[in-house]
């Protein structure tokens, strides 16, 4: 498929099934209400438009025809481990947590050739602007229901591309 000026040829993931392309793969949170207590704890009133976890963001092309890079069409439920807040360089706040299922999927993707140029992978959800003081304890429990994986190329995302967290 050729790139058409002014239109992202991969906006709908069904348009391309094979070939070497950059990769952005993520899962959206379906039960968004699970984030309400976390948002209240931060003093935020607005729910993020599309709370999600990015599993791959590879600007280096990968073979979309390989089974490992096909989006998983199933929902999954995750119980978050060790939830905490992290400031982002752009002035936002992320909810960061352990999730062996998501971490295993990330290892599969990078093991098959997806390049991860960001700091080490930890599941994270962008919540909004960071308050002046972050709570020391994050009250977040699951389960969190994630929808099917969604695949696109990074250039189709624009401002939605993942960001680098602040180094400790």
Helices and strands as residue ranges (DSSP letters): G 13-15, E 20-29, G 32-35, H 36-42, E 52-63, G 67-69, E 76-78, E 81-87, E 92-98, H 100-111, E 124-129, E 144-152, G 154-156, G 158-160
